[in-house]
Amino acid sequence: MARSATTSDVFNAVAEPQRRRILNLLAQGELSVNDIARSLGIRQPQASKHLRVLKEVGLVSVRDHGQQRLYRLNSAALKPIHTWVSEFERFWSESFDRLDDYLAELQQKEKGDESGE
């Protein structure tokens, strides 16, 4: 089965490291494309291309402010990623709980060995 186009969903859009960096910047507040390009050390056309992809999947929104276009993070669009990652969070929590139980059991056994039992 062919891989979906980059702009088809949030998973593919955030697979690109520069786009994740842009999202991190926008999590701090609105920025213009020039601010983003400058912060990342890339050219404005590259930043615009990444912003277009992020906008197409709904991860960013844009508003006109005078002569500038300001981009902002639409965190609600990250919900599919959060939901997917939550399954792994549950896995790791359960694994750590089992590890805690095992360590407590080892400590009890160690205490018993020290007391001569």
HELIX and SHEET records of a PDB file:
HELIX    1   1 VAL A   10  VAL A   14  1                                   5    
HELIX    2   2 PRO A   17  LEU A   26  1                                  10    
HELIX    3   3 VAL A   33  LEU A   40  1                                   8    
HELIX    4   4 GLN A   44  GLU A   56  1                                  13    
HELIX    5   5 SER A   75  LEU A   78  5                                   4    
HELIX    6   6 LYS A   79  GLU A  114  1                                  36    
SHEET    1   A 3 LEU A  31  SER A  32  0                                        
SHEET    2   A 3 GLN A  68  LEU A  73 -1                                        
SHEET    3   A 3 VAL A  60  HIS A  65 -1                                        
END                                                                             
